[in-house]
Amino acid sequence: MGLSILPVAIRGTRDALPAEGLRSCTDADVRVTILPAVETAPYAAMPGKSGRDRLMDDVRAAIESGL
């Protein structure tokens, strides 16, 4: 289909809702970063599953860069 993937990094949610907490914290600093789209067409042209694996690695790297 040639659809793009839009990576989104979300930081600070650990402070907003602690694992053992029953209430969310209203003064937590949560930041959402929308990163540049990743075009999928070049990955689709790669043989076998290598394109999929490379795409997942590149999207993961993009999200990590926004944290």
N, C-alpha and C positions, 0 to 999 in steps of 0.2 A: 504494500500500500504506500510505502514511502512516507509515513508519518514521522514527525519529529518527536523527540523526547525532551520535555522541559524539566530539567533538574531543579529541585527545590530543597534548600537546606534550612532546617529548623533547629535553632539553638536556644537553650534555656528552659526547655520543658521539664527538665529534672527538678529545677527549683520551683516551678509552678505547681507541680503535683508530686510531692515526695512519695517514694515507693510504699512506705508504711503509713503515710498520712491519709486521713479520711476527708480532709478539706483541701481545696486548692488555695494557693497563696496568691492574693490579688496584687501584690506589689512585685511579683517576679518579672524579670527582664527577659522576655521571649522575643527572639528576632527571627524573622523569616526572610530568606534571601532567595530571590528568583534568579536563576543563572541562565546564561545563554543556551538556546536550544541546541540539541545534538541531532544532526541530520543522520538518518538511519540508512539511506541509500548506499553509501560506500561500504557499510558493513554487510549488507545483503549480498553484495557482489563477491564476498570472500567465500572460499570453499568450506563446505561442511559446517561444523559448529564453531569454527574459529571466529567467524564474524560476530556471532552472538556473544561469545565469550569476551571478545575484544570490546564490543559495545558495552557490556555490563561493567567491565573494568574501567572504561572511559567515563561512563556515567557516574560510577561510584567515586572516581577521582574528582570529577567536577563537583559533586556534592561535598566531598571532604574539603575541597578548596574554599567552600563557602562557610565552613564552620569555624 
